[in-house]
C-alpha cells in the first residue's frame, strides 16, 4: 500500500495541521484547537479522526492528556519526476510523469513550480552530478551566470548544463573536459536547486 493512499482528504488535512503545529510551535495541537481550526462543532468528531489516524499508523495518542498526539509518519510533498534529461549530449526530454520524489512538507515552493529530472550522461561530473541523480528544478525563465539549469534547445532537445553569460552572449557549459560548450539558441526551463542521489 502506498503511503497516504489509505487516508481520506480530511484525515490528511488534519495530519498536516498536527505536523505543522509540532514544527512551528514545538508541540501538538489540542483536540479543541483542531476542532476550532476545522470548524467542527464537537470534539467527538476530532476524536473520530484521530482514532482513524491512529488505527492506520500515522499518529499515537495518550489518553487523558491535552497535548498527547505524537506523529509516527509525516506528510511529504510529492514532486513529479518528469523523466530523464541528458547531462551528456542533448537529447529529447520526455514530459510524462515517471514517478514521484517525496520531499519535506515545508519545502518553500509549490508543486507547480518544482519538478525533478533524472540525469543521464556525465557532462557535469566535475560538479559532482552523476548519471542517475535526480535534479530538482525550479521553473523559471531567467538565470544568472554560473547557475546550473535545465534548458531546451531550439530543436526541442533538452539538457542540464551551467548557464554562462559573456559579452552579452549566452551559452551552456559542461563540467567535464571531454565535452564542448553548447552555443545553440536555448530557452531556460528552470534552475537546478538541489541534487538528490538515491542510494
Phi, psi and omega in degrees: 000133180280144181299140178078348180277352180262007179236154181282168179300317181292321177298321179294321178297318180293319178298319178295320178298316178299315181298315181296322177298317181295318181291315187280325186245352179077012180205153180284161177285160172278167177298321179294323178295320178295315180300317180295315183297319184265000177074025177283136180282338183234138175291342177297327177296317178298315181300323178296316178295316180296323178297316179297317180293327177292315180299328182270002173085017182269331180221166169236145177232152177244122182299151173065025174233143185285326180238074189240034180254129179237130179286135172255318175234137179262160176282138177240151175273133178265126175251123182291134172268114189276356181133203183256151176222135184288137166246023175242238174280143181302150179208179179289134174260114181279145185247024171276142179287123187269316178190196180231144172257123183266123178240171183296148185303329186266017173306125193280038174211158183276161179301328184289342182261351187229140173213173181234148178230141178274128183284134170242142176090178187229029183283355180240024185296332179287350172261005180078017180257119188247160176301136181096343176294157174257123176266119177271120190243130172265123181297127173196158185257353181237160179210160177251156180307127179099347177293144170270125187230161164264130184228147175251128180277169188296340180261021177076003171288157180223155183202164172249124181211179175270128179282128178234140177228123182212128179054045179063015176244146179242149176205171182251127186247132174279171173238055179202121186297346180275357180244150179259154175299153178256119183255009177289163173292144181211164175241135177287123175274318181179172181259134176286120183253349178196153173240128181244127179248113180278129180245000000 
